[in-house]
Amino acid sequence: CQLLDAVVEHRDGTAKAGWKLLNVTTAVQAIDHETSEYSFVRGTKQILGFRKLRYRPGALGQVKIARDAEYKSHLLVSPTLAAVLVGAGVRGLALRRAEQMGL
């Protein structure tokens, strides 16, 4: 992944320095297609949304953070990295298990 410096501007000026954007460059095939339920964008094989989502156990392997290769808006993190992020008090972050998302 990459950490990119960011400038945050708002109507009252520019926010203090130190903001970063996270660009996750690794993608993994993680969806368990046998147990998940989803729909496709009409006329394609691109996933539109989920009714039920399950990931394959161990899909991340040794990787600590990756995008889901088939649904790129989902970032997947290892339990180890999740614990570090929570313990460090990282702001602007919400970690959820797929089963906690109402899918």
DSSP file (Angstrom, degrees, kcal/mol; ACC not computed):
  #  RESIDUE AA STRUCTURE BP1 BP2  ACC     N-H-->O    O-->H-N    N-H-->O    O-->H-N    TCO  KAPPA ALPHA  PHI   PSI    X-CA   Y-CA   Z-CA
    1    1 A C              0   0    0      0, 0.0     2,-0.4     0, 0.0    23,-0.2   0.000 360.0 360.0 360.0 166.4    0.0    0.0    0.0
    2    2 A Q  E     -A   23   0A   0     21,-2.5    21,-2.9     2,-0.0     2,-0.6  -0.954 360.0-149.6-123.9 142.8    1.0    3.6   -0.3
    3    3 A L  E     -A   22   0A   0     -2,-0.4     2,-0.4    19,-0.2    19,-0.2  -0.970  22.6-166.5-109.1 118.3    0.6    6.5    2.1
    4    4 A L  E     -A   21   0A   0     17,-2.9    17,-2.7    -2,-0.6     2,-0.1  -0.878  23.2-115.4-109.3 134.1    0.1    9.7    0.2
    5    5 A D  E     -A   20   0A   0     -2,-0.4     2,-0.4    15,-0.2    15,-0.2  -0.395  37.6-163.9 -62.8 142.1    0.4   13.2    1.7
    6    6 A A        -     0   0    0     13,-2.1     2,-0.5    -2,-0.1    13,-0.5  -0.974  18.9-147.7-133.3 145.7   -2.9   15.1    1.5
    7    7 A V        -     0   0    0     -2,-0.4     2,-0.7    11,-0.1    10,-0.1  -0.967  16.8-154.6-110.3 121.8   -4.0   18.7    1.8
    8    8 A V        -     0   0    0     -2,-0.5     7,-3.4     8,-0.2     2,-0.4  -0.871  14.0-173.3-102.0 114.4   -7.4   19.0    3.3
    9    9 A E  E     +B   14   0B   0     -2,-0.7     2,-0.3     5,-0.2     5,-0.2  -0.855   8.1 167.8-109.2 143.6   -9.1   22.3    2.3
   10   10 A H  E >   -B   13   0B   0      3,-3.4     3,-2.1    -2,-0.4    -2,-0.0  -0.838  53.5 -82.1-142.7 178.8  -12.4   23.5    3.7
   11   11 A R  T 3  S+     0   0    0      1,-0.3     3,-0.1    -2,-0.3    -2,-0.0   0.739 126.5  50.2 -62.4 -23.3  -14.4   26.8    3.6
   12   12 A D  T 3  S-     0   0    0      1,-0.2     2,-0.4     0, 0.0    -1,-0.3   0.347 123.7 -87.9 -96.3   6.3  -12.4   28.2    6.5
   13   13 A G  E <   -B   10   0B   0     -3,-2.1    -3,-3.4     2,-0.0     2,-0.4  -0.967  69.2 -24.7 131.2-145.8   -9.0   27.5    5.0
   14   14 A T  E     -B    9   0B   0     -2,-0.4    -5,-0.2    -5,-0.2     3,-0.1  -0.910  57.9-121.5-114.7 136.8   -6.7   24.5    5.1
   15   15 A A        -     0   0    0     -7,-3.4    -7,-0.2    -2,-0.4     4,-0.1  -0.278  46.3 -78.4 -69.9 160.2   -6.5   21.9    7.8
   16   16 A K        -     0   0    0      1,-0.1     3,-0.4    -9,-0.1    -8,-0.2  -0.171  56.8 -97.8 -55.3 152.3   -3.3   21.3    9.7
   17   17 A A  S    S+     0   0    0      1,-0.2    -1,-0.1    -3,-0.1   -10,-0.1  -0.149  92.5  75.8 -65.4 166.6   -0.6   19.3    8.0
   18   18 A G        +     0   0    0      1,-0.4     2,-0.2   -12,-0.2    -1,-0.2   0.366  56.8 136.7 110.9  -3.1   -0.2   15.6    8.6
   19   19 A W        -     0   0    0    -13,-0.5   -13,-2.1    -3,-0.4    -1,-0.4  -0.525  31.1-170.1 -76.9 144.0   -3.2   14.1    6.7
   20   20 A K  E     -A    5   0A   0    -15,-0.2     2,-0.4    -2,-0.2   -15,-0.2  -0.958  17.3-143.6-132.3 150.3   -2.5   11.0    4.6
   21   21 A L  E     -A    4   0A   0    -17,-2.7   -17,-2.9    -2,-0.3     2,-0.6  -0.943  18.4-139.1-109.1 137.7   -4.5    9.0    2.1
   22   22 A L  E     -A    3   0A   0     -2,-0.4     2,-0.6   -19,-0.2   -19,-0.2  -0.867  14.8-169.3 -98.2 122.7   -4.2    5.3    2.0
   23   23 A N  E     -A    2   0A   0    -21,-2.9   -21,-2.5    -2,-0.6     2,-0.6  -0.933   8.8-156.4-112.6 107.6   -3.9    3.7   -1.4
   24   24 A V        +     0   0    0     -2,-0.6    42,-0.1   -23,-0.2    -2,-0.0  -0.751  14.9 177.4 -87.2 118.9   -4.3   -0.1   -1.2
   25   25 A T        +     0   0    0     -2,-0.6     2,-0.4    41,-0.0    -1,-0.1   0.546  51.1  84.4-102.7 -10.4   -2.6   -1.6   -4.2
   26   26 A T        -     0   0    0     39,-0.2    41,-3.1     2,-0.0     2,-0.4  -0.769  55.7-169.1 -96.9 139.3   -3.0   -5.3   -3.6
   27   27 A A  E     -c   67   0C   0     -2,-0.4     2,-0.3    39,-0.2    41,-0.2  -0.974   0.9-168.1-127.0 143.4   -6.1   -7.2   -4.5
   28   28 A V  E     -c   68   0C   0     39,-2.5    41,-2.9    -2,-0.4     2,-0.9  -0.955  29.7-119.2-129.5 148.9   -7.2  -10.7   -3.5
   29   29 A Q        +     0   0    0     -2,-0.3    39,-0.1    39,-0.2    -2,-0.0  -0.786  54.6 147.0 -81.6 107.4   -9.9  -13.1   -4.6
   30   30 A A        +     0   0    0     -2,-0.9    26,-3.3    25,-0.1    -1,-0.2   0.635  20.7 110.8-123.1 -20.3  -11.7  -13.5   -1.3
   31   31 A I  B     -E   55   0D   0     24,-0.2     2,-1.1     1,-0.1    24,-0.3  -0.395  60.3-138.2 -68.9 132.2  -15.5  -14.0   -1.9
   32   32 A D    >>  -     0   0    0     22,-3.0     4,-1.4     1,-0.2     3,-0.7  -0.786  20.4-172.2 -85.6  98.9  -16.8  -17.4   -1.1
   33   33 A H  T 34 S+     0   0    0     -2,-1.1    -1,-0.2     1,-0.2     5,-0.1   0.735  77.0  62.7 -69.7 -22.9  -19.1  -17.8   -4.1
   34   34 A E  T 34 S+     0   0    0      1,-0.2    -1,-0.2    -3,-0.1    -2,-0.0   0.835 116.9  26.6 -70.6 -32.5  -20.7  -21.0   -2.8
   35   35 A T  T <4 S+     0   0    0     -3,-0.7     2,-0.2    19,-0.1    -2,-0.2   0.487 105.3  87.7-112.0  -5.4  -22.2  -19.3    0.3
   36   36 A S     <  -     0   0    0     -4,-1.4     2,-0.4    18,-0.1    17,-0.2  -0.629  58.7-152.6 -94.0 154.8  -22.6  -15.7   -0.8
   37   37 A E  E     +F   52   0E   0     15,-2.8    14,-3.1    -2,-0.2    15,-2.1  -0.997  30.1 146.2-127.1 127.7  -25.6  -14.2   -2.6
   38   38 A Y  E     -F   50   0E   0     -2,-0.4     2,-0.3    12,-0.3    12,-0.2  -0.951  36.3-127.2-153.9 167.5  -25.3  -11.3   -4.9
   39   39 A S  E     -F   49   0E   0     10,-2.2     9,-3.0    -2,-0.3    10,-1.1  -0.856  22.5-129.8-120.7 159.2  -26.5   -9.6   -8.0
   40   40 A F  E     -F   47   0E   0     -2,-0.3     2,-0.3     7,-0.3     7,-0.2  -0.721  29.2 -97.5-106.2 155.7  -24.7   -8.4  -11.1
   41   41 A V    >   -     0   0    0      5,-2.9     3,-2.3    -2,-0.3     5,-0.3  -0.574  65.5 -87.2 -63.4 131.3  -24.7   -5.1  -13.0
   42   42 A R  T 3  S+     0   0    0     -2,-0.3    -1,-0.1     1,-0.3     3,-0.1  -0.133 111.4   8.6 -50.3 129.2  -27.1   -5.8  -15.9
   43   43 A G  T 3  S+     0   0    0      1,-0.3    -1,-0.3    -3,-0.1     2,-0.2   0.545 119.4  77.8  79.1   8.0  -25.3   -7.4  -18.9
   44   44 A T  S <  S-     0   0    0     -3,-2.3    -1,-0.3     2,-0.2    -4,-0.1  -0.792  79.0-124.2-134.9 178.0  -22.0   -7.9  -17.0
   45   45 A K  S    S+     0   0    0     -2,-0.2     2,-0.4    -3,-0.1    -3,-0.1   0.041  72.1 121.1-109.1  21.1  -20.3  -10.2  -14.5
   46   46 A Q  S    S-     0   0    0     -5,-0.3    -5,-2.9     1,-0.0     2,-0.3  -0.742  70.6-115.6 -87.0 130.1  -19.5   -7.2  -12.2
   47   47 A I  E     -F   40   0E   0     23,-0.6    -7,-0.3    -2,-0.4     3,-0.1  -0.490  29.6-176.2 -70.3 127.6  -21.0   -7.5   -8.8
   48   48 A L  E     -     0   0E   0     -9,-3.0     2,-0.3     1,-0.4    -8,-0.2   0.866  61.0 -34.2 -87.9 -45.3  -23.6   -4.9   -8.1
   49   49 A G  E     -F   39   0E   0    -10,-1.1   -10,-2.2    -8,-0.0     2,-0.4  -0.980  57.2-107.5-170.7 170.8  -24.4   -5.7   -4.5
   50   50 A F  E     -F   38   0E   0     -2,-0.3   -12,-0.3   -12,-0.2     3,-0.2  -0.875  16.0-178.5-116.9 143.0  -24.8   -8.5   -1.9
   51   51 A R  E    S+     0   0E   0    -14,-3.1     2,-0.3     1,-0.4   -13,-0.2   0.652  94.3   7.5 -97.1 -32.6  -27.7  -10.1   -0.1
   52   52 A K  E    S-F   37   0E   0    -15,-2.1   -15,-2.8     2,-0.0     2,-0.4  -0.967  73.6-166.1-149.1 132.8  -25.3  -12.3    1.8
   53   53 A L        +     0   0    0     -2,-0.3     2,-0.4   -17,-0.2    50,-0.1  -0.982  11.1 169.1-127.7 128.1  -21.5  -12.0    1.8
   54   54 A R        -     0   0    0     -2,-0.4   -22,-3.0   -22,-0.3     2,-0.3  -0.999  20.0-146.7-133.9 137.7  -19.0  -14.5    3.1
   55   55 A Y  B     -E   31   0D   0     -2,-0.4   -24,-0.2   -24,-0.3   -25,-0.1  -0.763  28.7-103.5-101.2 150.1  -15.3  -14.5    2.6
   56   56 A R    >   -     0   0    0    -26,-3.3     3,-1.8    -2,-0.3     4,-0.2  -0.539  43.7-107.6 -69.1 130.8  -13.1  -17.5    2.2
   57   57 A P  T 3  S+     0   0    0      0, 0.0    -1,-0.1     0, 0.0     0, 0.0  -0.346 103.7  13.6 -57.8 137.2  -11.1  -18.2    5.4
   58   58 A G  T >  S+     0   0    0      1,-0.1     3,-1.2     3,-0.1    -2,-0.1   0.604  81.4 138.9  74.9  11.1   -7.5  -17.4    5.0
   59   59 A A  T <   +     0   0    0     -3,-1.8   -30,-0.1     1,-0.3    -1,-0.1   0.790  68.8  55.8 -62.1 -27.7   -8.1  -15.5    1.7
   60   60 A L  T >  S-     0   0    0      1,-0.2     3,-2.2    -4,-0.2    -1,-0.3   0.738  82.5-176.9 -75.6 -21.4   -5.6  -12.8    2.7
   61   61 A G  T <  S-     0   0    0     -3,-1.2    -1,-0.2     1,-0.3    -3,-0.1  -0.432  70.9 -19.3  60.1-127.6   -2.8  -15.3    3.3
   62   62 A Q  T 3  S+     0   0    0     -2,-0.2    -1,-0.3    16,-0.0     2,-0.1   0.508 112.2 110.3 -88.3  -6.4    0.2  -13.4    4.6
   63   63 A V    <   -     0   0    0     -3,-2.2     3,-0.1     1,-0.1    -3,-0.0  -0.447  53.3-160.4 -72.4 141.4   -1.1  -10.0    3.3
   64   64 A K  S    S+     0   0    0      1,-0.3    14,-2.5    -2,-0.1     2,-0.3   0.742  75.4  14.3 -94.4 -27.3   -2.2   -7.6    6.0
   65   65 A I  E    S+ D   0  77C   0     12,-0.2    -1,-0.3    -5,-0.1     2,-0.3  -0.982  70.8 149.7-150.3 137.5   -4.5   -5.3    3.9
   66   66 A A  E     - D   0  76C   0     10,-2.2    10,-3.6    -2,-0.3     2,-0.3  -0.984  40.4-108.2-158.4 161.1   -5.9   -5.8    0.4
   67   67 A R  E     -cD  27  75C   0    -41,-3.1   -39,-2.5    -2,-0.3     2,-0.6  -0.672  41.4-105.7 -87.3 150.6   -8.9   -4.8   -1.8
   68   68 A D  E >   -cD  28  71C   0      6,-2.2     3,-0.7     3,-0.5     6,-0.2  -0.713  29.0-143.1 -72.7 121.9  -11.4   -7.5   -2.7
   69   69 A A  T 3  S+     0   0    0    -41,-2.9     3,-0.3    -2,-0.6   -40,-0.2   0.760  97.6  40.3 -61.9 -26.4  -10.5   -8.1   -6.4
   70   70 A E  T 3  S+     0   0    0    -42,-0.4   -23,-0.6     1,-0.2    -1,-0.2   0.593 127.6  29.8-100.1 -12.4  -14.2   -8.6   -7.3
   71   71 A Y  E X  S-D   68   0C   0     -3,-0.7     3,-2.4     3,-0.1    -3,-0.5  -0.619  72.5-174.1-146.0  77.7  -15.7   -5.7   -5.2
   72   72 A K  E 3  S+     0   0C   0      1,-0.3    -3,-0.1    -3,-0.3    -4,-0.1   0.582  73.4  71.1 -62.0 -16.1  -13.0   -3.1   -5.0
   73   73 A S  E 3  S+     0   0C   0     -6,-0.1     2,-0.6     2,-0.0    -1,-0.3   0.680  84.1  85.3 -74.3 -14.1  -14.7   -0.8   -2.6
   74   74 A H  E <   -     0   0C   0     -3,-2.4    -6,-2.2    -6,-0.2     2,-0.5  -0.780  65.3-160.4 -90.3 124.3  -14.2   -3.4    0.2
   75   75 A L  E     -D   67   0C   0     -2,-0.6     2,-0.5    -8,-0.2    -8,-0.2  -0.888   7.4-153.9 -99.4 133.2  -10.9   -3.3    2.0
   76   76 A L  E     -D   66   0C   0    -10,-3.6   -10,-2.2    -2,-0.5     2,-0.4  -0.909  11.7-172.6-109.3 132.3   -9.9   -6.4    3.8
   77   77 A V  E     -D   65   0C   0     -2,-0.5   -12,-0.2   -12,-0.2   -13,-0.1  -0.943  24.9-114.6-124.9 147.6   -7.6   -6.3    6.8
   78   78 A S     >  -     0   0    0    -14,-2.5     4,-2.6    -2,-0.4     5,-0.2  -0.369  30.7-113.0 -71.2 156.2   -6.0   -9.1    8.8
   79   79 A P  H  > S+     0   0    0      0, 0.0     4,-2.1     0, 0.0     5,-0.2   0.866 118.5  55.5 -57.0 -35.8   -7.0   -9.6   12.4
   80   80 A T  H  > S+     0   0    0      2,-0.2     4,-1.8     1,-0.2     5,-0.1   0.940 110.3  43.0 -63.1 -48.4   -3.5   -8.5   13.4
   81   81 A L  H  > S+     0   0    0      1,-0.2     4,-2.7     2,-0.2     5,-0.2   0.894 111.2  55.9 -66.2 -39.2   -3.7   -5.2   11.5
   82   82 A A  H  X S+     0   0    0     -4,-2.6     4,-2.4     1,-0.2     5,-0.2   0.919 108.0  48.6 -58.2 -43.7   -7.2   -4.6   12.8
   83   83 A A  H  X S+     0   0    0     -4,-2.1     4,-2.6     1,-0.2    -1,-0.2   0.889 111.6  49.6 -64.3 -39.8   -6.0   -4.9   16.4
   84   84 A V  H  X S+     0   0    0     -4,-1.8     4,-1.9     2,-0.2    -2,-0.2   0.929 112.0  47.9 -64.7 -45.3   -3.1   -2.6   15.7
   85   85 A L  H  <>S+     0   0    0     -4,-2.7     5,-1.9     2,-0.2     4,-0.5   0.919 115.2  44.3 -63.1 -44.9   -5.4    0.1   14.1
   86   86 A V  H ><5S+     0   0    0     -4,-2.4     3,-1.2    -5,-0.2    -1,-0.2   0.929 113.8  50.5 -65.1 -45.1   -7.9   -0.1   16.9
   87   87 A G  H 3<5S+     0   0    0     -4,-2.6    -1,-0.2     1,-0.3    -2,-0.2   0.805 108.4  52.9 -63.6 -30.3   -5.2    0.0   19.6
   88   88 A A  T 3<5S-     0   0    0     -4,-1.9    -1,-0.3    -5,-0.2    -2,-0.2   0.544 109.7-123.9 -83.1  -7.1   -3.5    3.0   18.0
   89   89 A G  T < 5 -     0   0    0     -3,-1.2    -3,-0.2    -4,-0.5    -2,-0.1   0.834  36.4-170.9  69.5  32.5   -6.8    4.9   18.0
   90   90 A V      < -     0   0    0     -5,-1.9     3,-0.4     1,-0.1     2,-0.2  -0.363  13.1-139.7 -59.3 130.5   -6.8    5.6   14.3
   91   91 A R  S    S+     0   0    0      1,-0.2     3,-0.1    -2,-0.1    -1,-0.1  -0.573  76.1  33.9 -93.8 157.3   -9.6    8.0   13.5
   92   92 A G  S    S+     0   0    0      1,-0.3     2,-0.4    -2,-0.2    -1,-0.2   0.760  92.1 120.1  76.0  25.6  -11.9    7.9   10.5
   93   93 A L        -     0   0    0     -3,-0.4     2,-0.4    -8,-0.1    -1,-0.3  -0.969  39.7-176.2-128.8 135.5  -11.9    4.1   10.4
   94   94 A A        -     0   0    0     -2,-0.4     2,-0.5    -3,-0.1    -3,-0.0  -0.971   9.4-163.8-131.4 119.1  -14.7    1.6   10.8
   95   95 A L        +     0   0    0     -2,-0.4     2,-0.4   -13,-0.1    -2,-0.0  -0.887  16.1 171.1-103.9 129.4  -13.9   -2.1   10.9
   96   96 A R        -     0   0    0     -2,-0.5     2,-0.3     5,-0.0    -2,-0.0  -0.989  32.2-128.6-136.6 144.0  -16.7   -4.5   10.3
   97   97 A R    >   -     0   0    0     -2,-0.4     3,-1.9     1,-0.1     4,-0.5  -0.667  35.3-114.8 -81.0 148.7  -17.0   -8.2    9.8
   98   98 A A  G > >S+     0   0    0     -2,-0.3     3,-1.5     1,-0.3     5,-0.8   0.877 117.8  55.7 -52.9 -40.2  -19.1   -9.1    6.7
   99   99 A E  G > 5S+     0   0    0      1,-0.3     3,-0.5     2,-0.1    -1,-0.3   0.667 102.0  58.1 -70.1 -14.6  -21.8  -10.7    8.9
  100  100 A Q  G < 5S+     0   0    0     -3,-1.9    -1,-0.3     1,-0.2    -2,-0.2   0.514  90.0  73.4 -88.5  -5.4  -22.1   -7.4   10.9
  101  101 A M  G < 5S-     0   0    0     -3,-1.5    -1,-0.2    -4,-0.5    -2,-0.1   0.342 111.0-110.3 -92.1   7.2  -23.0   -5.4    7.8
  102  102 A G  T < 5       0   0    0     -3,-0.5    -3,-0.1    -4,-0.1    -2,-0.1   0.769 360.0 360.0  72.5  23.8  -26.5   -6.8    7.6
  103  103 A L      <       0   0    0     -5,-0.8   -66,-0.2   -50,-0.1    -4,-0.1   0.433 360.0 360.0 -96.4 360.0  -25.6   -8.7    4.4
